[in-house]
Amino acid sequence: MSEELSAAEIEERVSSGAAWEEFCDQLKGLGQFITDSRTPTDAFNRAEGFRYLTRLLRNSLEGVIESGSADYPVMRGLGNMVKLGADNPDNMYQGATIHGDYEYRLRGTRGSVFYLSFASISGGYGADGTMITDGFLDTGSLQVEPDGSFEIILSQKEHPGNWLPLTPATRSLNIRQTFLDRSSERPAQIDIERLDDAATPPPYSAEQLHKHLQRVAGNLHGTVKLFADWTDSLKPAMNALPPADQAYCQSIGGDPNIFYFHAHWALAEDEALEIRAPTIPKCQTWNFQLDNYWMESLDYRYHRITVNKHTARYEDNGSVLLYVAAKDPGVGNWIDTAGHADGTMCWRWIGADDHPGLETRVVKLGDIG
């Protein structure tokens, strides 16, 4: 709307409160995605749904208003309480707003985190519903100095050393730090700076607020709708784990190094979902996680809702056996439902050339072992 209004009209909308009222009305409209006829109707799931909206709102306000300038980029993290799109509990997510016409430099220290990846992204959930990877760099090709430091140049023009390609459409930087064991691994420390000239940031203006409120509302509507539709599309794969549509996963910001499996799950109190991986391929790592209906990872601070290559118990033949259940069955790898009766789930092969399938079946807890 700001493109259609003069500077004077924008100032009037901000001064009168009309811009704020419109923003609040747009936030109110997000509730339709939680109360939609396709979603669970119980208070438990809907309470989590409305909490999900508050988390996305908090993240979008911070990302757009406080650190959303490509001219003066700020490295920021999501934290472990902003969850969307089957966020990986093994990951620390970071990012910055950038522009493909500028050049940037990342400076960092490697730490001991198992895996690092850097992606330049065009599009956005609030724009066209896609997040396309324009350039990609990970630990397999990252050049690190003997003291653990590294630099990465982000630009359209190729640079020697570590280079992350940008395109004219690039609008964001996504960083994934993947841990095998958060308790012992040290995260990488990363900062960003713009290399081409940028003047001192001007004071915040009515025009900026007007634009930012519209962008936040657009981001929220696009994000919530995208994942609401995706969740609904997974329902036919109930208590199974078929391969996901990999092209679709990549189109919404998936890591090019990952092969995904996504599905729904639903269990009675006395049931368990048995998941068997008969073959573990040669890979950097793998993991499984349990999510709620809204594709948020369950609270891994207090519940064991995930397992990976490092933390799993293996069978004598090298296979992996998992049990998703409300109670520990005493065998295999227990994935705690954390008070949930249904939701979504995800398996990842990371850095694997082969992507073997998974076997699932629902069993009675009393029959296990």
N, C-alpha and C positions, 0 to 999 in steps of 0.2 A: 504493500500500500504506500510506503514511503516514497517510491519512485513516482507516484501519481500526485503527490502533494507538494506544495511549495514549502520553503523553509518556514515561512510565516504560519502556514496551516499546521505544520508539524508542531511548532512551538505552542500554538493555541491548543492543540489536542493534548499535549503534555501538561500545560498549565492548568487546563480545565479539569484534568483527570480522566478525560475520555479515553486516552490511550491505555491507562491503567485499568479502567473498567472493562474495556474490550479484552485485555489480557486475562483478567479474572474470569470473564465469561468463557473464554477459550479453555481455561483450566477446568472450569466446571464441566465442560463438555467431554473431558477425558473420562468421566465416570461411566459413559455409555459403553466403553470397552470392557469395563469390569462387570457391569450388570447385563451384558449382552446375553441373549438366549443360548448361545453356544457354550457359555462358561458355567462352572459349577455354581449351584445356587446356595450352598451352605455358607454359614457365617465365617467359618474358619478360612476357607479359600478366598472369600471375598475380602476379608480383613487383610489377608496377605496381598491381595490385588491392589487395594487402596494404599497400603504401605509401599508397594512397588511404585505407585505413582509419585509418592512423596520423595522416594529415593531418586527417581529420574528427574524430578523437578529440581531437587537440590543440586544434582550433578550438572544439569543444563544451565542453571543460573550461574554456577561457578565457572563453567566452561565458556559461556558466551559473554557474560557481563564483566567478569573479573579477569579472565585470561583468554579472551577470544580474538585477539588482534594478531593478524599475520605480520603486521609491521613491527610489533614488539612481542615476540613469542614468549610464552611461559610454559615450562615443562610442568605437567601436573599428573597426578595419579588418581585413579578411580577410588582407591581404598577398598576394603573388603566388605563394605556394606552398600555399595552401589552395584547392583547385579542386573544383568540383562543378557538375553540370547545364549543361555547355557554358559555363563562365565566360568572359566576354568579355575577351580580352587587351587591348582598348582601355579597359577599365574599371578604376577603383579603387572597390572596394566597401566601404561603411561602414554601420554600423547601431548601434542601441541597443535595449535592452529597455525598453518603456514600457507604460503601462496606460491604457485608454480613459477611465477615471474621473478621471484627473489632467490637469493642464495643464502644458505644457512650452514652453520657448523655445529656439530655435536661434539662435545668434549666429555670424556668419561673415564672411569676406572672400572676394570672388568669385574672385580669381586670374584666370588666363587660360584655364583648362580649357574645352574647346569646349562641353560639355553637362553640365548638372546636373539630376538628378531626385530627388525626395523622395516616398516612399510610406509611408503608414501601413498596417500589415498585420495582419489577423486570421488565426487558425489557426496551423499549424506542421507541419512534416514529421513531427515526433514525436507530434503530437496527432491530427489527422484527415487528414494527408497533403495538405493544401491550404495555400496562402498567398494569401489574398484581399486585393486592394487596396481599402482603405476610403477613402483620400483620396490625391490625387496633385497634385504641383506640380512644374513644370520651368522651365527657363530662358526658355521662351516667355512665361511670366506672372510670373516672379520680379521683384519690385521691388528694385533695387539703388541704393544711395546713390552720389553722385558720387565719394566716396572709395573705392568698391568694397565697402563693408560692407553687410550685410543682416541682418534678423531675420525669423524665422518663428515664429508661434504655433501650437502643436499643441493642439487642444482639440475637444470636441464642440460647444461654443458658437462661432458664427461671430465672427470678429474682423476689424476693418479691416486693410488692408495684406496682407502675406503670411500666409496662413492655410492650415494643413494639417488637414483634418477628421479627427477620430477618431470611433470608434463605441464602444459599451460592450464590444465584442468585441476591440478593437484590442490587440495584444500586442507589436508591434515596429515599429521604424522602419528602412526600407531606403533607402540613398542610393547612387546611381550617379554617379560622375564619369567622363565619357567623353572620351578624348583622341583627337585626330587625329594628334598628334605629341608623344609623352611627353618627348622630348628638349628641346622648346622651350616647352611649356605649363606653367604653374604651377597646381598643384591648389588648390582652395578649402580654406580652413582653417575648420573647423566645430566648435563646442562645443554641448553641450546642458545645460540646467538645468531642474529641476522648479520650477514657480512656486507651487503651493499648498504649505502647510506640511508639512515632513518633519523629524522629530526626528533627532538624531545617530544614525547607524547603530549598532545594538547589537553586542556581540561575537558572533563566529561561534559557532553552537550545533550540538549533535548533531542537532537537528531539521532545521536547514538542510542539513547534510551529507547526511542521509538522503534528504531531498527532492531535493537537487541530483544525487546519484548516480543516483537513479531517472530524473530528467529527462534527464541526459546519455545514459543507456542508451536511453531511449525515443527521443530525438532521433536517435541513431545508427541504430537499427534502422529507424525510419521513413524516414530520408534514404536509406540504402543500398538498402532495398527499393524505394523509389519510383524511383530512377534505374536500378536493375538491371532493373526491369520496363519502364521507358521505353526503355532501350537495346535490349532484346530486341524491343520492338514496332517499332523502326525497321528491323529487318533486311530486311523485304521491299523497302525502298527502297534497294537496294544500288547504289552508284555512280550514283545519281540524286539530285536535290534538289527533291522536291515540297514544296509548302507544308505546314507543320506544322498540327496541329489548334490553331488560335489560341485557342480557348476553353480548351483544356487548358493551353496555355502560360501563359495569364493566371491560371488557377486555382492554379498552383504558383509564383506570384511573378513572372511575366514583366512587363516594362515595357509599360504600355498604349500607349506611343508606338512600339512595335516590331512589325513583321510578320516572323515567323520561318519559316525553312526548315531542316529537320533530316533527316539520313539517315545510313546506314552507307557506308563505303568499304572496298575491299579491292583491292590491286594486287600484281602480281608485280614483281620487281626491274627488269624491262625494260619495264614499262608505266607509263603516265601517265593520270590522269583529267583530261580536258579539260572545263573549265567555262566556258561563255560566257553573259554577260549581254548580250543584244542591245540592250536598252533600259535606260538608267539613268534612273529617274524623278527628278523634282524632290524632294529630300529633305534633311534635315539632314546625314545621312551614311549610309553603308552599310558593311558589312564581311563578310568571310568568314574562317572559322577552321577549323583542323584539330584534332581531338581524338583521344584514345586510346579504347579500348573502354569505359572507365569514365566517359566524357563529361567527362574532364579536358582542358582545353586543353593542347596540347603545349608544351614548354618554350620560350617565346618570348624568354627571355633570351639564348639562344644559337642559335636557329633561326628562320628566317622562315616562321612557320606561319600568318600572318595578313596580310590586306591590307585597306585601307579606302579611302574616297573620296579621302583626301589622299595616300596612299602608292602608289596603283595607277598603272600605266602604261595609258593608254587607246589604243584603236585609232583609226585616222584617222576612222572613222565615229562615234566616241563610245562604242562598245561596249567591254566589258571581257572579256579572255581570260585565264583562269587555267590553270596546269598543276600538278596535285598529283603529285609524283614524288620518287623517291629522289635523282635527280640533276637539276641545272639543265639544261633543254632549250635554253636560250639565247634563247628568244622568250617573249613574253607575260609574265605574272607568275608566278614560280615559288613554289610552296608546298611547303616541305620536309617530307617524311614523318618526318624525324628518327629514322630507324632502325625505324620501324613499318611493318608490312605491311597493317594494317587498323585500323579505328577508327570514329569517328563524326565528323560535320562539321555546320557551321551557317552559314547566310547570314542576314543581317538587313537589312531596309530600315527605317531609323530616321527617323521624322517624315515619312513619305511618304504622299500621298493615293492613289497608285497602286502596285500591287505586282506588277510583271511577272514572268513565269516565267523559269526558267533552263534552259539546254540543256547536257546532259552526254554524254560518250562516252568509252570507254576506248580508248586508242591505244598503239601501240608507240613507245617513246622515240626509236628510230632513224628513225621516219617523220615526226617533228615538224620543221617548218621547211623 
